[in-house]
Each structure stands twice: as C-alpha cells, then as structure tokens.
Amino acid sequence: MALVEKNFVSAIGDDFNPDPNDNVKDSIFKEYERVVFQSLITSFGLDFFIQDRHGGDVDTIHNVRQIGDGSGKDPKMKYKSSANESDYANRGDYKSAEHQKGYRGHKTFRQTKREAKDAYLETGQTVEDEYTGEDLHFLGNSKNAPTHINAELDHVIAAKSIHEDKGRVLSGLKGYDLANDPDNLKFTNARLNRSMGADEIPDYIERHPELPEDVKQKMLEHYNKSKAKYEEKLAKEYYTSPKFWADSGKAAASLGAKMGLRQALGFVLTEVWFAVKDALAVAGEKLEEKLSAISEGIKQGFASAKEKFGEVIAKFGEGAISGIISSLMTTLINTFATTIKSVVTIIRQAWASIVEATKILIFNPDQLPFDQRLLAATKILATGAAVVIGGVVQGSVHAALLKLPLLAKFPDLLDIIPTFAGAMCTGFLTVTFLYFIDNDPFGGFITKQIDNTIAEYKRQAQLFREYAAKLQQLNIEKFEQEAEMYHDLAIDLEYATNDDVLNKLLKKATEQLGIPTPWGENRSLNEFMNDKKSVLRFEA
C-alpha cells in the first residue's frame, strides 16, 4: 500500500512498491527504514538537548517535601529553583528567641487564651478539653495545680512542623500566622499538651498506644481537619502565585524550544542520512570515492532539508507544542505525585506523537483522504508507543544494572547499555507495529473496509457525473414545457368532479403526450371490451 502524509515522520515515498521476490524482512525494513531511523535519532541520539529531571522542572509543594535525608524522603529529589532553595535555607532556627516569640506570643494565640481565662475568672466558665472531652480550669503555673484539668492552648499542627515545612516556605506564607490560625488552636489539658511537645499528633498516638481509643479518635479528627485547611491555604497561595506561573511558563517555554529544536534537527539529520546512504550505494570501492560520496551526500542532505524548509519549521512547531504541553502536564502531576525521570521522558514522547497525529486527523495539511489520514495517525501513535516502551525498557535496564556491584567500576556502561537496549526495543517494536497495521488480519480488515467505502463513494460520484452529462444534453425549453403541462394536469386531476371529467382529462393528456392507447385510436374502450377478439397492445 502506498502511504501516507509527506510530513509524517514515517512517510514513505509514493513510488514505494515492494518486490514480491524480496525477503519479507528486507521489504518491511525498506518501507519503514525512515521511521525507524528518525525515531531512534530523535528519541535517543538527540535527547542530549533535553535533560529530564526527577520530579520535573518546577518546584511543587509535594516534591519539595520529599527533599532531604531520612525516612520517607527521596534522595534523588532536588530543588528546581535556587531561589526557592535559598528561601528554605534562610528560614531561621525555630528555637531562636525571635521565632519562639512569634509562635507563642502571636496576638491570636494570646487573645484566644486571655478571653477564655477572663471568662473563667469572672464567671467560673470552664472550657472543654477538645481531645478528652473533660472540663478544664485555668489554675495557673502553680506546682500544685493538677495538670490533668489545667487548661493550655495547643497548636494542633505543631508549630515546629509548620516552621520546618518546605511546602510552607515555598508558598511564602508566614509560619506564625498559620500556626496560630483559629482552626489550628485547641484547648487541652497541660499534662497531654506537655507530653506531646513538638510531636505531630499521628506520631504521638503511634508512640503512645496506652491512650484511650476515644481520645485518639478525637485527636486525629481535629488534626485531619486542621491539616486539610492548612494544605488548602498553602495550595491556594502557591499555585495562584506569580512565582509559580512564572516558573511553569519558563519551564514550558524552555522545553518547547528544546523539543522543537530536537524534532527539526532530527528531520534534517534524517535527510542527510538517506542522502549519504544513496550516495554510498553508487560510489566506487576506493576509499577516496567513499569519502567523496559521503561529502556529497551531506551536501545533498542539507540541500534537500533547505528545500523542505516548510517541513523543518512544521517539525519545530510540532515539537514546541508537544514540549509545552508535556511540561505543563508533568508540573500538574507533580502537584500530587513525584514523576521519576523515566516517566517525564514517557510523557514528553507521548505528547510528541499525540500532537503530530492530531495535526493529521484534524487539520489534514496535505488534504489526505480519510482512510490515509487514519492510517497515518495510527502509525504515528504506534511509533510513539514503541518509543515509550523503549523508554520503559531503558529505565528498567538501568535500574537492574544499578544492583550489580561489578558495574560500579564502569559507570559509562550504566548509560550505554540501557540506551542501546531502549533503542533496540524501539526499533524492533516500530517495525513490528507498523507491519501489523498494514498486514495483520484485524488492521487489514479495517483498512479494507475503509478502502471499500471510499471506492463505493467514488463509484457513486462517477455515476452522478455521467448523469449530469446526460442532463446537459436535454432540451431545457421542451423540458420546462412538459413540466408545466404535468403540473397543470395534476391540478386538474385533483379537482375532477366525476369519472366522465376524469376520463376526458386522461384522454386529453395522452393525446398531448402522443401516447397511443392500448385499445387503439379508432374505437372507444367500451367497444374494445365488447369485442372478445380484442388484444391490448402497449407501446413504448
């Protein structure tokens, strides 16, 4: 089948016609050599343009919280912005007098405690322990005051945790205000409050299984409510901030430009490669002839790319769009979960295929018939899928090699072997997918059905053309007169009052049209019917 769109990465020449005497494998590779080469060179050979980063290119609240050593942290995670990293480094020591005054001496904290204490001293009104449900009194700091009923104001989310939270620093919100928000302040007894110290409630409950179940439940309920509101405030502040959108826009523009350059250069290098290949095929056996052929092929390749400048620009545009979309999607995903480096690559390559396929299906720049459009788009997506799978294989091989102590002595192999494995997998799957799209029973059936439908439409169009040609030969004036006569006759017949009138109208019409009656011109129908020897004669 001669295929597809000229700008399509796997475009095959219109003169492609596989030799039935060729080896099947050779015929397949001849047809798909271009798509295999360009897929490999762009996805592996030119990826040095794009350095995919663990967690994407934009800091998110979720990701910065993974930075650092210790349990639950991600050793591969780094800040993407040096300014954000500097902000966290300069947050100050929580234990400093300045910060202790800010957290414990905050006006909301003091006012909440003072109002409750004044009401108790004036009226004896107690406050409820939000964790135990018991009544609390304001007994002061006396050594003899029973701590289990002495009221203290607790930060539900520990003030130290808020101060040290990388997500909080990233948002730019002040820890003093967040810690002392009314949603984060609850009265409890002095014994429990002092026992918790700077621990987070879930951690404290895990280390104190002796706590009553109802107390644990109330503590967790308050913690989860406070935490949800806290996270909402951080997200709203950071993800609507000019800083975040500026970083996102910068990352998207940067990746778009790099992807555009990668796609355009891949197109140019593909032209050069095939020009050199063709030149070498007709070159002599001497070394100088081979070198001369290579030099000439390179010149021809660049000249060919220059002639197809529009296609080079189109490739740059497709790459730029896919890069921008994939960057924004990666950033969106990173607000909820961390995208590892291989996943970033997969997202990028998937969007490259989707953008090109969408361009063919929707915009159809080369005015392809629907069947060829569908086939071209399917092949683009199949090529993209092959590259994505190749990326997964590359990542898996790299992860497996990291477990081999011997390879620690040969660090270069940790990049070479996975890249080779991914490229080989991509090439094999690309050829296989594209071959089956054209030749397997399922894909072949679909293609044939589309071809049959298109063929039927073409046949109908030809019949309409033939009929139109016949209509052009009609006597229009005579046709209009006959049409008017039929119209008048139809009206007269509709308003005929009896059979006699109807018979007269029909007889008049047959005379006007020159239609001979089956019973002859020289006698009536009654006379004809009374003659047993009569025979009806119908003439065209």
N, C-alpha and C positions, 0 to 999 in steps of 0.2 A: 504494500500500500504506500503510495507516495504521500508524504506528510508535509508538515504542519506549518505553523506560522514562522516567518523569517526571523522575527526577534526572539522566538522561543529558544531557550538555552539548548534544547535537544533538537533544533531544527535540522531536518535532513534535506538534502538537495532535491529539487523537483524531478531531477532526472534519475533518482535512485531506482534501480531495478535489479534486485538480487539475482545472481546467476544460479539457476536450479542445480547446476553441476558442482557448485562450490560446497565445501564443507559447511554444515549448518552453523557451527560455532563461528567460522570465519565470516559468514554472511551476516550473522547477528552483530558481530563486532564492527563490521564495516558500516552498518546502519547507525549504530549507537556510539561510535568512537568519539564523536564530538561531545556528546552529552557526558560521557564518562570522563573525558579529559577536563572539560570545563568544571564539572562538579568537583573533581579532585583538586584542581589547581586553585579554585576559589575557596573551597572548604578547608583545605589543608595547607596548600602551598602559599596562599596569601593571607592566612589568618594571623601572620605576624603584625598586620596592620591593627588588629583588634585584640587587645588584651582583656579577655573576660575575667572578671573579678568575683571572688567568692562573696555572695551577698549583693551583687550588682554594683552600680556606680554611684548610688545615692544613699546617704545615711537615713535609716528609718529607726523609729523607736524600738521596734522589735530587734533589729540587728545590733544596735549599739549595746543593748543589754547583754548580748552574747559575747562581748569583748572582754578579754581578761582570763586569767588562770583560775583554776578551781572547779569545783563540782558544778556541772550544768553549763559550763562555759565552752565556747568554741575557739580553739587555739588558732584557727585559720581566719577568724573574723578580725578585721581592722577597720578603723575609721576611714571613710572615703574623703572626708574634708578635714584638712589640717586645722581649719578654724574651729570646727566642732571638737576636735581632739584637744585643742588648746583651751577651749572653754571648760572642758571637764577637768583638765589638769589644774586649772586655776580656780576650782570651786571653793577651795579653802578647807581647813580642818574642822570637822563637826564639833570636836571638843574644845575649840577655841572659845574664849570668853565672848567674842563678838557673836558667834553662831549660837551659843547657849542662850545668850540674852535674846537673840532673835526668835528662837523657837519657844523658849519657856517664858519669855517676857513679852510675847506678842499681845497686842491690845485685845484681840478677840479671846485669847486664852484667859487673860486676866479678868476681862469683863464677864465672861461666862461663869467663871469661878466666883467672882465677887457678888454677882447678882444672886446666885444660889445660896451663898453663905449669908448675905444680908437678910434674905427671906427667912433663913433658918433662925438667925439670931433674933429677928423681930417677932416672928410668929411660931417658931418651932417647926416650920415646914421642912420635912426631910426630902431627900432626893432618892430616886430608885437606882440601885446598882444595875446597870444595863446588862451585866454579864450573869449575875446571880439572882437578881430579882428582889434582893433584900433592901430594907430601908437603911439609908446612910445618914450619918450625922457629921457635923463639922466640929471636930474635937481638937483641932489644932495639932501642933507638933509635940505635945507633951509625951514623955516616955511612957507614961501610964495609960495613954489613950489606947483603947482596944483597936488594933489595926483592921480587924475583920468588918468593923462597922464605921470606920473613919473614912470620910469621902475624899477622893482625889480625882483629878481630871486626867483622863488617859487619851493619848493620841492613838486612835485605832490602828492606823498605819503608822508604824514607829517613825518618829521624826528623823532618826539617823538613817533609816532606809530611804526616806524621801530625799534627804540631803545627798546620799551616795548614789541615787538612781541616775544612771546615764541617760535614760529616757527623759527624765525631768529636766536635766541640764540641757539636753538637746532642744526641748520645747521652749526654753528660755523663761519658764515660769519660776517664780521665787519659791524656794522650799518653805520659807516661813509662812507664806500665805496658804500654801497647800496643806501643810501640816496642821494649821490652826483654822482650817475651814470648819464651820459648824458641823458639816457632815462627817468630819473626822475626829470630833471631840465627844467622848462619852464618860460619864461618871462611873467609877467602880471603887471597890474598897482598897485601902492603902496596901494591905498585905498582897493582894493579887497584882496590883499595879507595880509595886516594887519588885515582886518576883519576876515579872516579865522583863523588866529592864528595857533593853533596846531590841529585844527579840520581836520578830513578826509573829502574829497570833498563830498561824498554822504551824510554824516551827516550835513554838512554845507548847502547843497542845500535843504535838508528837513526842516531845520530851517529858511530858507530864501526864502519863496515862491515868494517874490516880484522880484526875479531875472528874467530877460528876458529869454524866453524859449530857444533861440538860444545860449545864454551864458551857461545855464545849460547843454545843449546838448554837447557843446564843452568841458566843464569841465569834464563831465562824459566820453567822448570819450578818452581824454588824461589820465584820471585816470584809466580806464579799460585797456588801452594799457600798461601803466606803471605797473599796478598790475599784469597783465599776465606775463610780463617779470620778474618781481620781484619773483613771485611764481615759475617760471621755474628755476630761479637761485637757489632758496632755495632747491627745489626738487632734482635738479641735484647734488648739493653739498652734501646733506644729504644722499639721497638714494643710492649714489655710494660710500659713505664713509666707511672706515674700521669699524668705531664705529657702524654704523647701522647694517652692516652684522655680526659683532661680536655679537651684542645683539640679532639679529634674529637667528643666529646659536645656541647661548646659550639657548635661549627660546625654540627653536625647539628640541634640544637635551634633555633638561630637561623634556619637555612634552612627548617626545618619550619614555624616560626611565620610567616616571611615568605611562604612558598608557600601556607600556609593562608589568610593574610590576602588574598593575591592572588586565590586561587580564590573565596573568599567574596565579596570586593568585586566581582569580575568577574560573579558571579551577580547581585548586587544591581544593578549598573550595567546589565546586560542587561535586567532587569525594568524599570528606569527608561527605558531607551532605547525599548523597544517600547510602553510606556505613553505616552510623549511622541509617538511615531510615530502611534499610534492616535488620540490627541487632536488632533494636527495634521490628520489626514485628514478630520476632521469640522468643523474650525474654519472660521470665515469668512475673507474675503480681507483684512480690515483688519489693520493691524499690531498694534493692541491686542488683537484677537481671537487672533492668533497667539501673542502673548506670554502671554495668559491661558491658552491651551491648553497651552503649554509648562509654565507653572507648575503647572497642574492635573495634567498628565501626570507631572511629577516627584513630586508628592504621591501620585498613584495608584501609581506605580512603587515608591516606598518602602513604601507600604501593602501592596502585593502581596508584596514581599520579606518584610515583617514577618509576614504571614500564612503565608508559607512558611519560617518561622524554622528548622524542622527541616531543610529542604533547605540553608539557608545554613550551618548547623552541619555538615551532612554534607559540604558542599563544603570547609569549613575542615579537617575531618578528613582528607579525601582529599588535599588539598594538603599538609597537615602530614606525612602518611605518605610521600608521594612525595618531599617535600623532604628528610626524614631519610634515606631510602634512597639518594637520588641523591647526597647529601653524603657518606655513608659509601662509596658506590661510587667517587666521584671521589677520595676520600682513598686508597682501596685502589689505584686505578690509578696515582696519583701516587707510590706507593712504587716503581713500576717505570719509569714514563714520565711526562713532563710533559703534562698536559691543557691545551691552549690555551683561551682564553676561550670561543670558539665551541663547543668540544667540551663544556665544562662546561654550557653552555646546552642543548645537544642531550641530554645525559644527564638533565638536570633535566626537560625537557619529555617525553622518552620515558617516564620513570618516572611522570609525571603521568597519561599515557594508560594505561600498564600497570596502575596501581593502580585506576583507575576501571573499566577493562574487567574486571579480576579480581573486583572487587566485584560486578559484574552477573552474571558467569558462575558464581561460587562461592556468593556469599551471596544473590543474587537478591532484593533487598529489596522489590521490588514484585510478587513472585510471577509473573513473566512466564513464558509457555510457552517451551520450549527454543528454538524457531525464532526468536522475537523476542529472546530473550537473546543468541543467537549473532549475530543481525543487529545488535543494539545494540552489543555488544562489538566487532564488526568495524568498525563506523562510528567508534567511539571511537579504535581503533587507527589507522584511516585518517586521522582528523583529526590525531592525534598525529604520524603520518608526514608529513602535509602541513606541520605546524608545524616539524618537524625539518628538512625540506628547505628550508623558508623560511629557517630559521636558517643553513643552509649557504650559501644564496644570499646572504643578508645579509653573512656573513663574507667570501665571495668578492668581492662588490662592493666592500666596504670595502678589502680587500687590493689590488684593482685600482686604486681611486681614490688610494691612497697613492703609486702610481707616477706620478701626474700632477702635475707641479710647479705647474700653474696653480691646483689646488685648495688648495695650501698657504696661499693668500691668503684662502680661505673655509673655515676649519676647521669651521664649523657644518654645511656641506654633507657633510662626512665622516661625520656621524651621520644626517642627514636622508635622504640619498639611499639608503644601504644599508637603513635601516629601512623606507622606502617600498617598495623592491624586494622585501625579505623579506616584508612584509605582503601585497603584491600577489600574490606567488608562493603564499603560504599560502592566501589566499582562493580563487585560481583552482584550485589543486590540491584543496582541500577540497571545493568544489562538484563538481569532476570525479570525484574518488574516490567520493564518496557517490552521485552519479548512476549511476556504473557498477556499484556494489554492488547497486543496485536494478534496473538495467535492462540490463546487458550480458549477452550470451549465456551466459557462464560463471557469473557471480554469479546471474543469473536462473534458470539451470538448478538450481543448488544450492538456492536458496530454494524453487523449485517442488517439488523432491524432498522437502525438509523439510516443506513445506505438505501435500504428498500423503500423507506418512507420518502427520502429525498428523491429517489428515482421516480416514484409514483407522482410526486408533485411536479417533477419535470415533464412527465408524460402528459399530465393534465394541462400544463402550461402550453405544451406543443399543440394539443387539441384545440385549446382556446385560440391560439394564433391562427391555426388553419380555419377555424370557424369565422374568425374576424376577417380573414382574407376573403372568404366566400361572401360575407355580408357586404364587403366593399364593392362587390360586383352587382349588387341589387340595383334596380331602377327605383330610386328613392321616391320620385313623384308618383309612380304607379303604386308603390308600397303604401304611401300615405293615403291615396285614394281608396285602396282596398281596406285599409284600417278604418277609415271614416265610414265606409259602407257597412263593415261588420258592426261598428259601434251603433249606427242608426238601426240596423236590423235587430240587434239585441234589444234595443229600447222598444221597438215596435212589437217584437215577440212578447216582451214582458207585459205589455198593455193590451194584448189581443183579447177581445171580449168573448169570442166563441170559436168553435172549430172551423167554421167557414172562413172567418177572417184569418185564422192561423194558417189554413191551407193555402189561401191566396198569397199570404206573405212568403211562405216557404217556396211556392211555385215561382213567385217573382224573383226570389233570391237565386234559385237555381238557374233561371234564365239570365240574370245579370252576371252570374259567375260562369256561365257556359257549361254547367254540369248536366250531362244527359241523364234523364230519368230511367230507372231500371225497367219500366214498363213501356218505354217508347214515347215518341213525341206526338203521334197521330191519334191517340185514344186516351181516355181517362183511366184512372186507377180502377174505377168500378167495372168498366168494360174489360179491362185486363184481367181482373179477378174472376169475372164470369166466364171467361174462356179457359176451359180445362187444359188446353194445349199451350197456354202461355208459359213462358220461361223468363224469370227475372235475369237481366243482364247488367252487371255492374262494370263500368268502365273507369279507368283511372283518369 
